[in-house]
Amino acid sequence: MAMSDRDCRVLQALADARQQHGELAALLDFYHDLYQVQFEAKASLPEPEVPDGPAMRRRLAESVPQLTFDQLGVEPGSFARLVAHIGAVLLRHNPAWPADRHEQPAPSEELLALARELFETWDTLTAPKLDAEGQPGVQPGPGGLPMLAVGFALAPYLQRAAEAILPRLDLSLWTKGYCPICGGRPNLALFEQSRGGRQLICSRCDGSWDYQRVGCPFCGSDKKQTYYRSQDGAHRLYLCPDCHHYLKTVDLRELQRPVYPLVERLVLVGMDLAAQQMSHT
């Protein structure tokens, strides 16, 4: 099955961004290859298990995300192949990683167990960090390459589920700062073009939901947040004075082009790096 029109547009937007942001060429080239693999995998996935109407309303009322890991329908064999494919992309774009990153492939059941653990414990994906040469890139955490590849391999399942469930939800019932689909935390926000309301974008499933304009979605603080504005006025970096989380924000009222969160959060990587540096000063 061919990838969706929207996913094709995301890849084109990423290619366009690559032309405009030559300083981010290595990062954007990596994500182009990664998204290609993820989108092709997503196109081949079966329909996810979607809760019925009463169950969805009950979960919304109880502030419980809609998805459980078992609803994703992750099949061990195909998931292991996807993890291997993504692992190859990671290594191809990071040839300087130490040799001990090249672990032997884990058994499929072990990868599935790791995927379940990540689904239940990771609330957001790790933001890019500076590499040894001072360039933004993807860096493995304590779990090394397998955990990083498994996290990226989960994304198509989560995105597929969000695309199926989100249109059926009454999001007026959801006021939390975490995702109503998968429970992930936002790593991007949008100010809507029509009324300037704030919409949060999930870092895990790319789902979106409305959230109050003032306040921190991470800790719930209603204190006024510090923010830094870009020269064109279209982008802001918000910092919470209480929990010190940050949130990149795009003001759609200031842009005359389509905005794809999967691309926009990458071209704003400078804000991630600035926020990370501020948190260590």
Residue pairs with C-beta under 8 A, 6 or more apart in sequence:
1 43
1 44
2 43
3 39
3 40
3 42
3 43
4 39
4 42
4 43
7 35
7 39
7 42
7 43
9 258
9 260
10 35
10 39
10 260
10 262
10 263
11 32
11 35
11 36
11 39
13 258
13 260
13 263
14 28
14 31
14 32
14 35
14 262
14 263
14 266
15 32
17 24
17 28
17 263
17 266
17 267
18 24
18 25
18 28
18 29
18 32
20 267
21 28
21 267
24 136
24 266
24 267
24 269
26 93
26 135
26 137
27 128
27 135
27 136
27 137
27 266
27 269
28 266
28 267
29 93
30 89
30 93
30 137
30 138
31 266
33 89
33 92
33 93
34 86
34 89
34 152
35 262
37 82
37 85
37 86
37 89
38 86
38 152
38 155
38 156
38 159
39 156
41 82
41 153
41 156
42 156
42 157
42 159
42 160
45 73
45 156
45 157
45 160
46 73
47 164
48 71
48 72
48 73
48 157
48 160
48 161
48 164
48 165
49 70
49 71
49 73
50 71
50 164
50 165
50 168
51 59
51 66
51 71
51 165
53 168
56 66
56 165
56 168
56 169
57 170
57 173
59 65
59 66
60 169
60 170
60 173
60 174
60 180
61 173
63 174
63 176
65 178
65 179
65 180
65 181
65 182
65 183
66 165
66 169
66 180
66 181
66 182
67 158
67 161
67 165
67 181
67 182
67 183
67 205
69 115
69 116
69 119
69 120
71 161
72 119
72 154
72 157
72 158
72 161
73 157
74 112
74 115
74 154
74 157
76 108
76 109
76 111
76 112
77 108
79 108
79 111
79 112
79 115
79 153
80 105
80 106
80 107
80 108
80 111
82 153
82 156
83 105
83 111
83 146
83 149
83 150
83 153
84 105
84 149
86 149
86 152
86 153
87 105
87 145
87 146
87 149
90 138
90 145
90 148
90 149
90 152
91 97
91 101
91 102
91 145
94 101
94 137
94 138
96 131
96 132
97 140
97 145
101 140
101 144
101 145
102 145
103 144
103 145
103 146
106 114
106 146
111 146
111 150
114 143
114 146
114 147
114 150
115 150
115 153
115 154
118 147
118 150
118 151
118 154
119 154
119 182
122 151
122 184
122 204
123 178
123 183
123 184
123 185
123 204
124 184
124 185
124 186
124 187
124 203
124 204
125 151
125 187
125 203
125 204
126 138
126 139
126 141
127 187
127 269
127 272
127 276
128 136
128 137
128 138
128 139
128 266
128 269
128 272
128 273
129 136
129 137
129 139
129 273
129 276
130 136
130 137
130 273
131 137
131 139
136 269
136 270
136 272
136 273
138 148
140 147
140 148
141 147
141 148
154 204
155 204
155 205
158 181
158 182
158 184
158 204
158 205
158 206
159 205
159 206
161 181
161 182
161 205
162 181
162 182
162 202
162 205
162 206
162 207
165 181
166 181
166 207
166 208
169 180
171 180
171 209
171 210
174 180
174 209
174 210
175 211
175 212
176 217
177 185
177 186
177 200
177 211
177 216
177 217
177 218
177 220
178 184
178 185
178 217
179 185
179 186
179 200
179 202
179 204
179 205
179 207
179 209
180 207
180 209
181 202
181 205
181 207
182 202
182 204
182 205
182 207
184 202
184 203
184 204
184 205
185 202
185 203
185 217
185 218
186 200
186 201
186 202
186 203
186 217
186 247
187 201
187 203
187 247
187 248
187 265
188 200
188 201
188 203
188 247
188 248
188 249
188 250
188 261
188 264
188 265
188 268
189 198
189 199
189 200
189 201
189 211
189 238
189 247
189 248
189 249
189 250
190 198
190 199
190 201
190 208
190 249
190 250
190 251
190 252
190 259
190 261
191 197
191 198
191 199
191 249
191 250
191 251
191 252
191 253
192 198
192 199
192 252
192 253
193 252
193 253
196 213
196 253
197 210
197 213
198 210
198 211
198 212
198 213
198 249
199 208
199 209
199 210
199 211
200 208
200 209
200 210
200 211
200 217
201 207
201 208
201 261
201 265
202 208
206 261
206 262
208 261
211 217
214 222
214 224
214 225
215 221
215 222
215 223
215 225
216 222
216 223
216 225
216 240
216 242
216 243
216 245
217 247
218 240
218 243
218 245
218 247
219 240
219 242
219 243
219 245
221 240
221 241
221 242
221 243
223 240
223 241
223 242
225 238
225 239
225 240
225 241
226 238
226 239
226 241
227 236
227 237
227 238
227 239
227 249
228 236
228 237
228 239
228 271
228 274
229 235
229 236
230 236
232 254
233 251
233 254
234 250
234 251
234 254
234 255
235 248
235 249
235 250
235 251
235 268
235 271
236 248
236 249
236 251
237 246
237 247
237 248
237 249
237 271
237 274
237 275
238 246
238 247
238 248
238 249
239 245
239 246
239 275
239 278
240 246
244 279
246 271
246 275
246 279
248 265
248 268
248 271
248 272
250 259
250 264
250 268
252 259
